[in-house]
Amino acid sequence: MPAKTGSEYKARLKEANNNVYIHGERVDDVTEHPAFKNVINSMANLYDLQYEKQEKMLYTSPTTGNKVGMTFLQPKTIEDLIKRREAIQEWARTSGGMMGRSPDYLNAEVMAMGMNNELFAEADPMFAENARKYYEYCRENDISLTHTLIHPQVNRAKAQHEQKDANVALHLVEKREDGIIVDGVRLLATQGGITDEILVFPSTVKRSGEKDDPYSLAFAIPNNTPGLKYFSRESFDYGKSSWDHPLSSRFEEGDAIVYFDNVFVPWERVFVCEDSSICNRTFRETNAVVHMAHQVVAKNVVKTEFILGVVLSLMDSIGIDQFQHVKDKGTEIMLVLETMRSHLYRAEHNAKLDKSGTMTPDYEALDAARNWYPRIYPRLVEILRILGASGLMGIPSEADFQHEEIGPLLNRAVQAKNLEGYDRVQLFRLAWDLTLSAFGGRQMHYEYYFFGDPVKMGMTYFDNYDKEPYKEFVKDFLSNTKSKKPDFAGV
């Protein structure tokens, strides 16, 4: 079937009736529930956009001839890579980059693992074929995905098999002729319950040993699979208007604990079973992390553009763009934006074909960007908060402006250099939702931990960095000095 529309996305969710809990209740229909309906509308908008801009968002399937989503594309040229990135950024612009788990993130993952599947064959050729078929299934049916990577945060000082309750984490219970039974808990599924299926994979950062093989699993199942439950955190969509809460009222993706209560997974949906070695190598050796990072950096370029736009608009509105320290802070964000664009350009234009024939971006550029952005994003938010100052606190609601008596008074009281009070507050409410609201706080925390603990990521980056050329540079430089090394023999 061809790429789905927004209405088809909603219809699937209604029919699936995923087992979702929030605020102490089971959700009857996520498409109507206050905690989910607005972000579902935003997701539906992404799918409708595929048809509004077909030349950019769709391509012809190589197997069925149907029009399928561009973000599933297996790029074979640099031009393909750029086309896919342009589709990614088209989606990102609808939210200012605030939807970190829009469907394209995992579309890139299933493509990479589906095409570079031979790693899975080390355990059984069936698993490699499963990965290939699953990519094709997702592409042809425009499957939306959530995913889960990490074990519960019980005792990080111990491995899973050493935990006091070793069965709390998701683990293998039984192998059957037709599949496996799994039980336990995983964190932290963004968009859990408002997507079609869930991908279960190991963490990209936390490595496992052989004793953790029972926890070393990778598979994909529908979100309405019996025994699969989503326990959603409190929603940061408080049912306010998009004027009052311009971001959280539309793009609150949610995060969920995933509970597997003796869940059956058919063999055709299994990619890794009891093999910590394959799990440890999955993301890098399939190039999944490379294509996922490409999506993330493309999205973060848009996010930085959006933040810069808000900062510049705020500066202009209250006439502070003439001050030295203000310009300097604006420059900081501009430098971040141009650096991220440079990383993206290098990644795409230094791309090379991998062994599967997939045009794969330069990982060195993407790895630098994905390690740097979590460290710099809090500063972008801080700049906006500092420049907004007291204006981020003096923000009446839409209802205040609509009040017959005080509305006109407020419009005058909170006016800006070139904006009426109503328009100025609308801009400042956007800045507030980016920085000081629960949604804004979650965005900052989310970006900081996007690929895992930045410190652990930094350690991995340091360990993998090719350091020898730089040490040799210094060694050669010192060896060319004129002085002769003294003879210290016998001292």
Protein Blocks (a to p, Z undefined) as FASTA:
>chain_A
ZZddfklmmmmmmmnopacdeehiacfblklgmklmmmmmmmmmmmmmmmmmmmlmgccd
fklopacdfklpccfbfklmmmmmmmmmmmmmmnnopamkbfklmmmmmmmmmmmmmlmm
mmomklmmmmmmmmmmmmmnopacdddfbdcdfblmbcfklpmblmlpgcdfbdcfkbcc
deddddddehihiafbdcddddfklccdfklmmmmccddddfkbghiacdddddfbeoia
fklmmmlmmmcnbpaddddehiacdfklpfbghiaklmmmmmmmnommmmmmmmmmmmmm
mmmmmmmmmmmmmmmmnopmmpmklmmmmmmmmmmmmmmmmmmmmmmmmgccdfkopacd
dfklmmmmmmmmmmmmmmmmmmmmmmnmmmlmmcccfklmmpmklmmmmmmmmgcfkbcf
klmmmmmmmmmmmmmmmklmmmmmmmmmmnocfklmmmmmmmmpcfklmmmmmmmmmmmp
mbdcddfehZZ
